[in-house]
C-alpha cells in the first residue's frame, strides 16, 4: 500500500516534469531573446528585471492584488451561488427550463465586460461595480451547466427511483443534485478565470490606484512596463491559485471522480 | 385456486412518434402465479421491455389493465412490491457499491439497523462482500449487474422485473450469472418476469417462456419448461433442454416467416393503390 502510494507520487512528478521543463525553457528563451536582440526594457522587460521589480513593489502589489481578488471572489460567490440556486429552481419545471435556457445561453455569449463602464455609473467606482460585473459574468455559465446536470439524468436512473416509489424530493436530493456535481464544477472551474478577467478589466474603466487593473493600465500608459508586467504576473498567480483551490474543492466534493482520475 | 400474482387483461400500448402513432403492444392477456419465473422472448422491437415497464407501472397501458398482488400496478409500485434490474446496471456513480444497494432502504425509510445489515447480507448473497467500498466503475460489467440484482432485492420485493439484465455480458459470465440468479430467486421466493434475447437463457431459467410476435407485440405461444429443479449447469447438456430450446426457437421462427410472406403483399397493395 505504502509502496503503491510512493510509486503514485513518483508518477505524478513525472507527469508534471514536462510542464516544468517547458516553463523553465520558456523563461530562459525570453531572457535570451531580450539579451540577443538587445530589446529595450520598456518594450519587453527581461524576466530578471520583472522579478526584481516584483521584490521591490511587493507590498503595493500584494495590497492591489488583495483588493482585486476580493472583487473577483465576491462576484464569483454571488454569481455562481445565484446561478446554482436559479438552476435548482428552474429544474423543478422542465418546461420552464426549456423556456429560459435559450436566453441563458444567449446571455452567456454576450460580452458582459462591455457593461463595465455602465456598472460604474450604477454601482460607483469602488468594488461594487466590479462585483456586479463579475457576478453577471459567472451567473450564466453556472446556471446553464447546473441546469444541464440537474436535468440530463439518464431515464433508467429515474425509473429506478420511481420503482422504489421515491418522492420528487428524494429524486432531487438523491439523484438530480449529486448527478449535477461534475457539471457544476466544470462551470465553477471555468468561472475562476472569468472572475479574474471581469475584475481586472472592469478596473481599466476606473477604480482606486491600489488595484491590479488600474495599476496595469496606468503603468503601461507611462511606459513603466516592468511594473505592468509585475502586476500581470500577480494576476496570473492569483488566477491560478483560484483555479486550483476550486479544483481541490472538486476533489473533496466528488471523490468518486477523483479516484477515477477524471479531475 | 389462488388468484394470479400478475394478471394482464387486454393490454395494449400505442406510442406517439414523429411518424404517427406506433402500436407497440396489442391485446395481451396473461396470468402469472406466485413464485413463477417467466421469461419473455421475442424479436427486437416487439415491445418486450414496454410490457415489463407496464407491469412495473413505469409506462401506462393505452388499453387494458394490469392487476398485481390484487392491486393496480400503481398501488403495487407505491407499496414497493417491485425490484427492478435494467439492461444497464444503472448504479449511481457517486455511491459506493454498498451505498448503491442501500438506496432503496433509504428511500423507503428503513430502520438504521436494517440499513446497515441488509446491504451487507445482500452483497454476501451475490458474492461481493469484498467490494462494498468500491465505486461502480471499479467493477466489471458482470459484478456491476450483480450489485444491481442485490439492490433490486433490498426491499424484499414480491416481484422481480428484469429487462435483459445479462444482455451486455459475455456468454461465460452470462451462464454463471444465470446460475447465481436461480439460486437467489429460489431463496427469495419472488415471482420473476425476465425479458431476454437468448433462447437458451430463457429455457434454462424459466417455469414458462412467453414467446412474442413482432410489432405490434402479442403473445404467440407460452412454452412450459418442465426441466427439474434445482437446475445446475449440466441441465444445459440434457436432451430435454435441447427439445425445449428447439420448441421456443420454432415458435420464434414462425413469425418472421409470416412477416416475410406479408411484406411483398403489402408492397403489392401499395403499388396497386398508387395512381
Interface residues (C-beta under 8 A of the other chain):
Chain A: X154 X156 X157 X159 X160 X161 X162 X163 X164 X165 X166 X170 X174 X175 X178 X179 X181 X254 X256 X257 X259 X260
Chain B: X53 X56 X57 X58 X77 X78 X79 X80 X82 X83 X84 X86 X88 X90 X92 X93 X94 X95 X103 X104 X106 X107 X108 X135 X137 X138 X155 X161
